[in-house]
C-alpha cells in the first residue's frame, strides 16, 4: 500500500472546472485543453451538479485565484 502523497499534484497548462454535488464542500477537478472544451463540459454537468470555474492554469498556477460558481443561463 505505501504512504499517501504529501506533495500537491502538478497541474497541466489548460482550463479547469470543479464539479460538485449540490451542497457538498469538495468535488472533482476536470481538465480541458481548450476553452471550448471547458464550455462543453460545463454544459454537460450544469443541470445536475454545481460547476465552479477554476479558470486557466499556467505553469501549475491559476491565472485568476478565486473560483467562480457557474449559473445556468
C-alpha positions, -999 to +999 in steps of 0.1 A: +000+000+000+026+026+010+022+061+023-001+087+008+013+115-013+025+146+007+032+168-023+004+186-042-001+174-077+012+194-106-014+209-129-012+208-166-015+240-186-051+244-197-086+251-182-101+236-151-136+233-137-147+217-104-179+195-103-197+191-070-229+175-059-253+202-047-245+210-010-210+194-010-179+212+001-154+194-023-156+180-057-137+166-087-114+188-109-119+183-146-091+193-171-098+207-206-071+217-231-091+245-247-117+270-235-142+255-260-138+220-244-143+236-210-175+252-221-188+219-234-180+202-201-199+229-182-230+225-204-229+187-198-228+190-160-247+222-152-282+206-148-273+181-122-242+194-104-227+226-091-200+238-115-172+260-103-149+276-130-114+275-116-100+291-148-068+288-167-037+272-153-002+283-165+029+268-151+009+249-124-008+281-110-042+296-118-043+329-135-074+340-115-072+330-079-109+329-070-132+301-084-165+313-099-198+295-094-214+289-129-251+297-130-272+281-158-284+307-183 
